[in-house]
Amino acid sequence: MREFESHDGSRWKASVRQHEGPDYKGRYHFSVWPAGGSEEEAVPLPEIRWNSEKTARRTLESMSDVELRRRLRSALGRRPAAF
């Protein structure tokens, strides 16, 4: 899990979530949520996915803050209106 600051100064968390299913390919995906909130509020980006948890976590740890903010903007642009 990574905590980072958005372009407007608010704190967010990024993590890897597992999608259950019979196929292992792309089982792990990227998600973000407000730092003060719970993981249940996470906004997923299912198109950013990995085959293994180890690779997913290593990639997340190596992402720059700029990349995390870009992914956050993408996720927030897709979230449901009720969020």
VOBA-1610 file (N, C-alpha, C; in pm, whole numbers, padded with zeros to 5 digits, always signed):
BEGIN
Met+00085-00117+00000Met+00000+00000+00000Met+00090+00123+00000Arg+00046+00225-00074Arg+00119+00351-00080Arg+00026+00464-00045Glu+00076+00560+00030Glu+00000+00681+00057Glu+00069+00793-00019Phe-00013+00879-00081Phe+00042+00988-00161Phe-00052+01108-00156Glu-00003+01220-00204Glu-00080+01344-00204Glu-00128+01373-00345Ser-00257+01408-00357Ser-00313+01441-00488Ser-00272+01584-00528His-00310+01623-00649His-00275+01757-00697His-00338+01868-00613Asp-00450+01838-00543Asp-00514+01941-00460Asp-00472+01934-00313Gly-00376+01847-00281Gly-00323+01839-00146Gly-00388+01736-00056Ser-00493+01669-00102Ser-00556+01567-00019Ser-00475+01438-00023Arg-00485+01360+00084Arg-00409+01236+00096Arg-00492+01118+00045Trp-00427+01028-00028Trp-00492+00910-00084Trp-00404+00788-00059Lys-00467+00672-00066Lys-00395+00545-00056Lys-00417+00468-00186Ala-00312+00403-00230Ala-00319+00316-00347Ala-00280+00176-00303Ser-00347+00078-00358Ser-00318-00059-00319Ser-00349-00154-00433Val-00318-00278-00408Val-00345-00386-00500Val-00460-00467-00442Arg-00560-00494-00524Arg-00674-00575-00480Arg-00680-00701-00564Gln-00729-00806-00506Gln-00739-00934-00576Gln-00880-00957-00624His-00892-00998-00749His-01021-01036-00807His-01029-01188-00805Glu-01129-01241-00743Glu-01145-01386-00734Glu-01197-01440-00867Gly-01154-01558-00900Gly-01200-01624-01021Gly-01109-01739-01057Pro-01151-01818-01154Pro-01073-01937-01190Pro-00945-01905-01268Asp-00940-01790-01333Asp-00824-01756-01415Asp-00729-01670-01335Tyr-00601-01706-01335Tyr-00502-01629-01260Tyr-00455-01505-01335Lys-00474-01499-01465Lys-00424-01386-01544Lys-00499-01259-01509Gly-00425-01159-01470Gly-00486-01032-01436Gly-00568-01034-01310Arg-00536-01123-01219Arg-00614-01138-01096Arg-00599-01019-01002Tyr-00486-00949-01007Tyr-00460-00837-00916Tyr-00474-00706-00992His-00543-00609-00931His-00562-00480-00997His-00539-00364-00901Phe-00524-00247-00957Phe-00494-00123-00886Phe-00622-00060-00833Ser-00617-00003-00714Ser-00732+00071-00659Ser-00682+00184-00568Val-00765+00288-00555Val-00731+00404-00470Val-00852+00441-00385Trp-00825+00503-00269Trp-00931+00553-00181Trp-00875+00664-00094Pro-00962+00750-00040Pro-00915+00859+00047Pro-00843+00803+00169Ala-00735+00868+00209Ala-00654+00820+00322Ala-00734+00813+00451Gly-00830+00901+00470Gly-00910+00900+00591Gly-01026+00802+00585Gly-01048+00741+00471Gly-01161+00650+00452Gly-01121+00505+00468Ser-01213+00419+00432Ser-01187+00275+00442Ser-01166+00217+00303Glu-01109+00098+00301Glu-01083+00031+00174Glu-01211-00003+00099Glu-01323-00005+00169Glu-01451-00032+00103Glu-01490+00082+00009Glu-01431+00200+00030Glu-01456+00316-00056Glu-01366+00318-00178Ala-01286+00215-00196Ala-01187+00212-00303Ala-01250+00224-00440Val-01182+00299-00525Val-01220+00311-00665Val-01121+00226-00744Pro-01168+00119-00807Pro-01075+00031-00879Pro-01043+00082-01019Leu-00929+00045-01067Leu-00892+00062-01207Leu-00860-00078-01258Pro-00961-00154-01297Pro-00940-00295-01333Pro-00854-00316-01457Glu-00835-00213-01537Glu-00750-00231-01655Glu-00601-00228-01621Ile-00568-00184-01499Ile-00429-00190-01451Ile-00420-00315-01367Arg-00369-00421-01426Arg-00371-00550-01357Arg-00242-00627-01378Trp-00224-00720-01287Trp-00103-00803-01285Trp-00142-00948-01261Asn-00053-01038-01299Asn-00077-01181-01280Asn-00038-01231-01142Ser+00055-01162-01077Ser+00096-01208-00943Ser+00096-01091-00845Glu+00073-01124-00720Glu+00073-01022-00615Glu+00212-00962-00599Lys+00314-01045-00611Lys+00451-00996-00595Lys+00483-00888-00700Thr+00449-00913-00825Thr+00473-00816-00931Thr+00389-00690-00910Ala+00265-00708-00870Ala+00177-00595-00847Ala+00231-00504-00737Arg+00272-00562-00628Arg+00324-00482-00516Arg+00456-00414-00552Arg+00542-00485-00623Arg+00668-00426-00665Arg+00644-00307-00759Thr+00550-00321-00851Thr+00518-00212-00943Thr+00459-00094-00868Leu+00369-00120-00776Leu+00309-00012-00698Leu+00415+00063-00618Glu+00507-00008-00558Glu+00613+00056-00479Glu+00707+00139-00566Ser+00720+00103-00691Ser+00813+00176-00779Ser+00746+00290-00855Met+00614+00304-00845Met+00544+00412-00915Met+00581+00547-00854Ser+00600+00645-00939Ser+00628+00780-00891Ser+00499+00845-00841Asp+00512+00951-00764Asp+00394+01024-00718Asp+00318+01084-00837Val+00389+01123-00940Val+00325+01177-01061Val+00236+01070-01124Glu+00288+00948-01135Glu+00210+00838-01191Glu+00089+00806-01104Leu+00107+00805-00973Leu-00006+00779-00882Leu-00114+00886-00897Arg-00073+01012-00908Arg-00173+01119-00927Arg-00245+01104-01061Arg-00175+01063-01163Arg-00237+01043-01294Arg-00339+00929-01287Arg-00303+00822-01220Arg-00396+00709-01203Arg-00517+00750-01118Leu-00494+00833-01018Leu-00604+00882-00934Leu-00702+00963-01018Arg-00652+01054-01100Arg-00741+01134-01186Arg-00824+01045-01277Ser-00762+00942-01328Ser-00832+00847-01415Ser-00943+00775-01337Ala-00911+00730-01216Ala-01009+00659-01134Ala-01125+00750-01095Leu-01095+00873-01054Leu-01200+00965-01011Leu-01289+01005-01127Gly-01235+01011-01245Gly-01316+01042-01363Gly-01415+00934-01398Arg-01394+00813-01347Arg-01481+00698-01377Arg-01575+00659-01264Arg-01553+00716-01148Arg-01633+00671-01033Arg-01779+00706-01050Pro-01867+00629-00987Pro-02011+00657-00994Pro-02043+00791-00929Ala-02149+00853-00973Ala-02189+00984-00921Ala-02220+00981-00772Ala-02265+00867-00720Ala-02302+00856-00579Ala-02181+00847-00487Phe-02060+00836-00540Phe-01941+00820-00457Phe-01920+00942-00374
//
